[in-house]
Amino acid sequence: MDVAATAPADPRMMTVVHDALRRDIERATAALAASPPPGARQRRAIARHLAWMMAFLHAHHESEDNGLYPVVRDRRPDAAALVDAMDADHRAVAERADEVEAAARSYAASDAEVDRSRLLDAIVALEADLLPHLRREEDEAMPLVAEAITDDEWRALE
């Protein structure tokens, strides 16, 4: 029998993904806050990368909502409150990600200070919802995932 078929899930990759999101948000914030502000080429690159990150974040959470957390809820009914919290977090983060994406589009098209400030404000608002969510997911949800699904199932969902 394949060990992965019965071994608990190894969700360490979730932390790798989360760390990459944290890192890139931090770097984008630093670049946007720099003086002098980014030039046109860098401004567009930052905006494109942030838009890509927000699309990735939406897809990441959608896969959890449609694939991972329903299985956890089914197998671990005692985790319903945590799964509900993850869902609520995802909805709040989605709104903030949409704000970042819209602000990034404006910033890509304009070097106006108001657009850069709007993007920075949108990122700060995103961080207020996203960062505690990532921590809770790593500290509370992923241990339950490891108990609820096998490594084969994790890889299939990943």
PyMOL commands that set and color helices and strands:
alter all, ss='L'
color gray80, all
select helices_A, chain A and resi 3-6+12-33+40-75+77-109+113-148+151-157
alter helices_A, ss='H'
color red, helices_A
deselect
rebuild
show_as cartoon
